[in-house]
Structure formats: structure tokens, C-alpha cells
Amino acid sequence: MTTEIANRDFRRPGRGRGLLDVPKHTFLLRLLVDKELQVRYRGSILGILWSYVKPGVQFIVFYLALGVFLDLNKGIENYAVYLFSGIVLINYFGEAFGNGARCFVGNGDLIKKIYLPRELFSVSTIGVGLIHFVPQLLVLLIADFVVGWHPNLMQLACAVVGMCILTAFAYGLGLIFGVANVFFRDSENLVDLLVMVLTWVSPIMYGWERVAEKAPEWLLHLYLANPITVSVELFHYAFWFPSLEHEWHVPPHLLTTWTPLAVVIALVTVVVGDLLFRKFEGNFAQEL
């Protein structure tokens, strides 16, 4: 009996093992994703079709304002594909990051009533984001085939890498701000501000060359080290670059320097978020 008790995994009540708990509770994770989708579209007529409507309207507004009125469509070949490939990515980041920052407070009643691995709430926001990302990606692929898309395996692999970087970065930031939001409700307001800023300081609506022309070298390096910039450029390299008839230059050292650096930054963000979560999750119930 003494040996059996000694071998048991005793933990402080209300505290789990962070990400290590997730693989053991995939069924609960699916339930949380389903719950988030049902709550979001309860009473909605269009339902998941909003995944097409919102980015479609956003694309039209940006294309008219920037592509037509500011003539960016004349300086960037296949500007519509260039713009939309960035929009679908930043929309995914904004949803995953924003929902991750609000998930613990939003599920406060459930957290106070029962114990379950609480990091599942944060991971479920990635699942919801991916469900909304897939329809937008399908639209992008259709547009690509219309304009003569001809990618190679390297370019497709870059899209996967860019998606992984952005997912890790959004998850890590969502976890950090989600923990902060439990104690300081102003944190979720900072999220909306950050998403807006990151949208405009990433090469989504303009080419990275415009930054290279105007910014000093140190600022350009900081710009290229941004994981969102790297992810967007990897997506451009995969979904826009293969549709061009003329040569276009990707940022220098994109694959050899900036991509590995972005991977490191994204992973560090996840580790910091997980450490903060494991340190403070025991106080979630009383704070909520």
C-alpha cells in the first residue's frame, strides 16, 4: 500500500501540467471546440458562412482603398492574390490570439464549477481559428488556380512552416495575455490594439520593399524578425510568388536567417506563456 501511494502522481489542487495535459484529453478538447462554435453561431442565419463574408468584405475594402485608389495594384503583380493571402493569415492570427486572451475569463463559470485541464481552453481557440481559416484558404486556392498558380514542393513546405510559426506565436501570446486578463481585465483591450498595429506593420497590404526603402537598416532587421512578417512572406512565397510572370525578390535571407529566428521567437513565446500559466492557474478560480 505504501508503494502504491508513493507512485501516485499527487499535485496541488487546481494545478495541472500545462501543455502536457492536452494530449490526454483530446475528447474534452473536441467538446470545447464544438461548444465555442455553437455559442458563436447560436441564433445566426449564416453560421459558418461568416468565415467567407467577413474576409470577403475586408478584402474588397482594402483592395479598393489601397489597390485602386492608391495604385498599389499597379506596382504589385496579381495584387488581389498578394493581398488576400496576407488577409487570411492575419485574420487567423487575430482570432487565435484574441480568443486565447479571453478564453479563461469567458469560461470563468466553468472553471469555478469543475476542474479540467485549463490549458484546453487556450488550445481550443486554435482549433476554432483553424476551422474558420480553412474556408478562406480554399477561396485563396481557387483564386490561385485562376491566375495560373504553379508551386513547387519547397514553396508548399514554406506555407506549412509559416502556418506553424504563426500558430505557435498566436498561441503563446494568447496564453500570456489570457493569464494576464484573469487578473487585469484591461489586457484584452491591449489585444485588439496589438492586432491592429501588427496588421499594418506586416507586409500584408504593401510590399516589404517599401519598408526597405524608407527605414534604417536596424529597423528593417527588426521588421523582418517579426514572426508575422516572416509568416506572411512565407505565405506570399507559396501562394503568390508561383503565380507571377515576372521575377520578384523575397526578403534577403528569408529562409536561412529570418525563418529560423521567427521559429525561435515563437517557441520562446509558447514556453513563457506555459510557464506563466502553470504558475498562476491555481488562482484562476478565486480571481474569476
N, C-alpha and C positions, 0 to 999 in steps of 0.2 A: 504493500500500500504506500509506503514512504517513497519507494522508487517511482511509482506511478504519479504521485503528486509532484515529485521533483521534476518529472519530464513534461509536465503540462506547461503550456505557454500562458503564463499569467501576465496580465497587462493592467495598467492603471485604468479604472473605469472611464469610458468616454474617449479613450485614445486608441487609435489604430496604428497601422504601419504605413500609412501613406499609399503611394502607388503600388506597393507590394500587395495590398489588399484587393486591387482591382481584378487581376486575372482569376481570382477565386469566386468572384461574384458577377459573372457575365450576365446571368439571368436577371439579377436586380438591375444591372446597367441597362439592359433592353427595356425593362419596365419603366425606368426613369426617362429614357428617350421617348417612349410611347406617351408617357404622361405629359412631357413637355409639349409634344406635338398636339395632343388632344386639348390641352389648356390653351395653347396659342390659337388654334383654329376653331375653338368652340363658338358656335353661332356664326361662323364665317361661311359665306356663299362660295367664294372661290377656293378656299382652303389652300392646299399646297401650290395652287396656280399663282399665288402671290410671289412664289420663287421666280416666276418669269416676269410678272408685271413690274415689280419694284426695280430690278436691274434694267429692264427694258426702258422704263421711263427715265431712269438715271442716265442711261446711255444716250438717249435722244437729246436730253438737255445738255449734256456735256459735249456731244458731237456738234450740236448747233452752235453752242456758245463758243467752244474752242476750235472745233474743226472748220466750221463755216465762217463765223463772224471774225475769228482771229486768224483764219487761214492756216491752221496747223495741218489740215488735211492736204495742203499743197506741199508742205515740207516733209511729211512723213508718208511714204507709200503705204497703201492699204491701212489708212489711219483708223478706219472703223474697227478692223480686227485688232490693231495695236491697242486702241482704247478699251475695247470690250474685254480683251484678255487680262488687262490690268484691273478692270472693274470687278470681274467675277472673283478675282483673288482678294482684293481689298474688302469686298463685301463679306467674304468668308472669314477673313481676319477680324473684321469689326464685329460680326455676330458671335464668333467663338470667344473673343476677348471680352466683349460687353456682357454676354450671358454668363461667362465664367466669373466675372466680377460681381454679379448679382445673385449667383446661384445659391449661396448659403443663406443670405437674408431672405430670398424668395422662397426657400424651402424651410424657413425657420420653424413653422408649426410642426413639420415632420421631424426635424432634428430634435425638438424639445420633447416629442412624444416617445420615440423609439430610438434605439441605437442601430445604425448600419454604417458601413464604411463611408464616411462623409466625402471622401475624395471622389466617390462615384458621382456625386452631383456635378463636380467640376468636369470630370471626364465625359459625362453625358452631354454637356454643352458642345463638345467637339463632335459627338455623334449627330446632334441636331444640325450643327453647322454643315457637316458633310452631306446630310440629306438635302439641304437647300442648295448646296454647291453643285451637286450632280446635274440637276436640270439646266443650270446656267452653263455648265461645261458642255452639255450636249448641244446647246444653241451655238456656242463658240465653235465646236467641231463642224457643225453644219455650215457655218459661215466660212470656215477654213477650206472645206472641200469646194465651196462655190468659187473661191478665189484661186484655186489651184495649189492647195497645200501639199507638200511633198517632204515630210520629215524623215530623218534617219533615226536609228536606234539611240545614238548619242543624244540627240535633241529630245527624244521622248523620255530618256532617262533623266535629263535635266529638269523636265517638268515634274517628275516624281520627287526628285531631290528638293526642288523649290517648294513643293507642297508639304513635304516633311519638315523643312525648315520653318515654314510659316505656321504649321500646326503646332510644333513644339514651342515656338515663340509666343503664339496666342495662348496656348495652354499655360505656360509659365507665367505670363503677365496676368492672365485671368485668375490664376491661383493666388498670386501675390496681392492683387487688388481685391480679390474675393475675401481673403483673410482680413485685409485692412478694412473692408467695408463692414465687417461684423462689428468692429469697434468704432469706426469713424464713417458715418453714412455719407460724408462728402466725397468719399473715394469714388463712388460710381459716377459722380458728376465729372471728375477728372478723366474718367474713361472716355466719355463722349468727346471731351476736348482733345484727348490724345489721338483718338481715331481720326478726327477731323484734321489735325495737324499732320499726322502720318500719311494721310491720303494726299496731301498737297506737297509733302516733301519727299515723295516717292515718284519715280518716272512712270506714272500711270497715264497722265494726260499730256505729257510733253516728253521729249527725248532727253536722255541723260546728257547729251552733248551741250544742251543749253546751260546746264549747271557747270560743266567743264569750261565753258566759255566765260562765265561770269564769276565763278567762285575761285578763291585762292586754293592752292594745292592741298593745304591741310583740311579745308572744309570739304573739298571734293573727296578726299580719303574718308572723312567722317561720313559723308553721304553714301559712299559705296560700301561702307562697313555695316550700314543699317540692314538687318536681316530682311526687312520688307523690300528694300531696293533690290537686294540680291534675288529674292524670290520672284519679284515682278520681272526682272531681267531674264531669269531662267525661263519663266513662262513665255516671255516675248521670244526668246531664242527657240523655244519649242513650237509655239503656236502661231507666231507672226513671221519670224525670220524665214521659215521654209516656204512662205507664200510670195516672197519678193522676187522680182525680176532683176533688180539692181543690187549691187553689193551694199551691205550695211554693217557698220562696225559695232560690235558689242563692247561694253566697258572693258578696258585693258585688265588682264589678269583676272577676269571674272571667275573662271573655273579653277585656277591654280592658287589664288590668294583670297579673294573676297568670299567665295563659296565656303571654303573650309573655315574661315573666320566667322561667317554667319552661323555655321553649324555649331561652333564652339559657343558663341553668344547665346544661341537658342537653348543649348543644353544647360549652360550655366543658369539661365533664367528658370528652367524647369527645376534644377536642383535647389536653387534659392527658394522658389515657391514651395517645393515639397518640404524643405526644412522648416519654413515658417508655418506651414500648415500643421506639421507634426508637433511643433512647439505649442501652438495656440488652440488646436482643435478641442482640447479638453475643456476650454472655457466657452465654447460656442453656445451651448445650451443656456447657460446663465446670462450671456450677453444678449441673446436673441429673445 
